[in-house]
Amino acid sequence: MTRTVKTPDGVNVAVQQWGNGEGPGLLLIHGFSQSHLSWTNQVSSDLAKAFHLVTYDLRGHGQSDKPVEPAFYTESHRWADEVQAVMEAAGLSRPVLVGWSYGGRIVSDYLMRYGDDGIAGVEYVSANTNRDLNAGSPALKVMVGMASHDFATNLTSTREFL
């Protein structure tokens, strides 16, 4: 079941909860251009018997709001606050944060803003934690263009990403 959680900057994100609500929490954070559906195998596995699994669609993705202003995507505190809002709304107490691909950057944003006191651990899955879009994978270099309001730039960047 999906519910909506409002972040401190007013973005509504779609949040899903799975599994054993009494078990230890795992917050599963998907990658760029994905959604909570990236975690289908995990939430339908035996993990659900033991763990309280929470997924959500990042801002700009899936069923969540897609604000057009670049600041909603370029300011790291917004991503960190989004994670905190999801954790609070889902009743997660000291979860393990699991960041896949771009989700690892979001986990790092959370850690820079909130530290590690509120979590039990971190798992990076094929993740790049570097905030510099010119570092790491060539795909990171075209992400800014993929968010462009200029259709030609958006299309060209999306083709390069693919």
CORMO-V111910 format. One record per pair of residues at least 24 apart in sequence whose C-alpha atoms are under 10 Angstrom apart, sorted by sequence separation. I is the first residue (numbers start at 1). J is the second residue. If there is no record, write none. Layout:
[[I;J] [I;J]]
//
This chain:
[[18;42] [19;43] [23;47] [34;58] [35;59] [58;82] [79;103] [82;106] [83;107] [94;118] [95;119] [96;120] [97;121] [98;122] [99;123] [100;124] [101;125] [102;126] [103;127] [104;128] [105;129] [18;43] [19;44] [23;48] [25;50] [26;51] [27;52] [28;53] [29;54] [30;55] [33;58] [35;60] [36;61] [37;62] [58;83] [80;105] [81;106] [93;118] [94;119] [95;120] [96;121] [97;122] [98;123] [99;124] [100;125] [101;126] [102;127] [103;128] [104;129] [105;130] [106;131] [17;43] [18;44] [19;45] [23;49] [24;50] [25;51] [26;52] [27;53] [28;54] [29;55] [30;56] [31;57] [32;58] [34;60] [35;61] [36;62] [79;105] [80;106] [83;109] [84;110] [92;118] [93;119] [94;120] [95;121] [96;122] [97;123] [98;124] [99;125] [100;126] [101;127] [102;128] [103;129] [104;130] [105;131] [19;46] [20;47] [21;48] [23;50] [24;51] [25;52] [26;53] [27;54] [28;55] [29;56] [30;57] [31;58] [33;60] [34;61] [35;62] [36;63] [56;83] [79;106] [80;107] [83;110] [92;119] [93;120] [94;121] [95;122] [96;123] [97;124] [98;125] [99;126] [100;127] [101;128] [102;129] [19;47] [20;48] [21;49] [22;50] [23;51] [24;52] [25;53] [26;54] [27;55] [28;56] [29;57] [30;58] [32;60] [33;61] [34;62] [35;63] [78;106] [79;107] [80;108] [81;109] [82;110] [99;127] [100;128] [101;129] [102;130] [18;47] [19;48] [20;49] [21;50] [22;51] [23;52] [24;53] [25;54] [26;55] [27;56] [28;57] [29;58] [32;61] [33;62] [35;64] [76;105] [77;106] [79;108] [80;109] [81;110] [84;113] [98;127] [99;128] [102;131] [18;48] [19;49] [20;50] [21;51] [22;52] [23;53] [31;61] [56;86] [76;106] [79;109] [80;110] [84;114] [99;129] [18;49] [19;50] [20;51] [21;52] [30;61] [55;86] [78;109] [79;110] [80;111] [87;118] [19;51] [20;52] [21;53] [54;86] [76;108] [77;109] [78;110] [80;112] [81;113] [87;119] [18;51] [19;52] [20;53] [21;54] [54;87] [76;109] [77;110] [80;113] [81;114] [18;52] [19;53] [75;109] [76;110] [79;113] [80;114] [84;118] [17;52] [18;53] [19;54] [55;90] [77;112] [78;113] [17;53] [18;54] [54;90] [76;112] [77;113] [16;53] [17;54] [18;55] [53;90] [54;91] [76;113] [77;114] [16;54] [17;55] [52;90] [54;92] [102;140] [15;54] [16;55] [17;56] [52;91] [53;92] [15;55] [16;56] [52;92] [14;55] [15;56] [16;57] [54;95] [14;56] [15;57] [53;95] [13;56] [14;57] [15;58] [52;95] [53;96] [54;97] [55;98] [13;57] [14;58] [51;95] [12;57] [13;58] [14;59] [58;103] [12;58] [13;59] [11;58] [12;59] [13;60] [14;61] [11;59] [12;60] [13;61] [14;62] [15;63] [58;106] [11;60] [13;62] [14;63] [15;64] [13;63] [14;64] [5;56] [12;63] [13;64] [14;65] [4;56] [7;59] [12;64] [13;65] [2;55] [3;56] [11;64] [12;65] [13;66] [2;56] [11;65] [12;66] [29;83] [2;57] [10;65] [11;66] [12;67] [76;131] [11;67] [27;83] [10;67] [74;131] [6;64] [4;63] [5;64] [6;65] [27;86] [4;64] [27;87] [2;63] [4;65] [11;72] [26;87] [39;100] [25;87] [38;100] [9;72] [27;90] [25;90] [27;92] [25;91] [26;92] [11;78] [25;92] [26;93] [27;94] [28;95] [9;77] [24;92] [25;93] [26;94] [27;95] [28;96] [29;97] [30;98] [31;99] [32;100] [34;102] [9;78] [13;82] [21;90] [23;92] [24;93] [25;94] [26;95] [27;96] [28;97] [29;98] [30;99] [31;100] [32;101] [33;102] [8;78] [12;82] [16;86] [21;91] [22;92] [24;94] [25;95] [26;96] [27;97] [28;98] [29;99] [30;100] [31;101] [32;102] [74;144] [7;78] [11;82] [15;86] [21;92] [24;95] [25;96] [26;97] [27;98] [28;99] [29;100] [30;101] [31;102] [32;103] [73;144] [7;79] [9;81] [10;82] [13;85] [14;86] [15;87] [24;96] [25;97] [26;98] [27;99] [28;100] [29;101] [30;102] [31;103] [7;80] [8;81] [9;82] [13;86] [17;90] [29;102] [30;103] [31;104] [7;81] [8;82] [15;89] [16;90] [29;103] [30;104] [31;105] [70;144] [73;147] [7;82] [15;90] [28;103] [29;104] [31;106] [6;82] [7;83] [8;84] [29;105] [30;106] [5;82] [7;84] [8;85] [29;106] [70;147] [7;85] [29;107] [69;147] [70;148] [6;85] [7;86] [68;147] [69;148] [70;149] [5;85] [6;86] [68;148] [69;149] [5;86] [68;149] [4;86] [5;88] [6;89] [5;89] [4;89] [5;90] [3;89] [3;90] [60;147] [26;119] [25;119] [26;120] [31;125] [25;120] [26;121] [27;122] [28;123] [29;124] [30;125] [31;126] [24;120] [26;122] [29;125] [31;127] [26;123] [32;140] [33;143] [32;143] [33;146]]
//
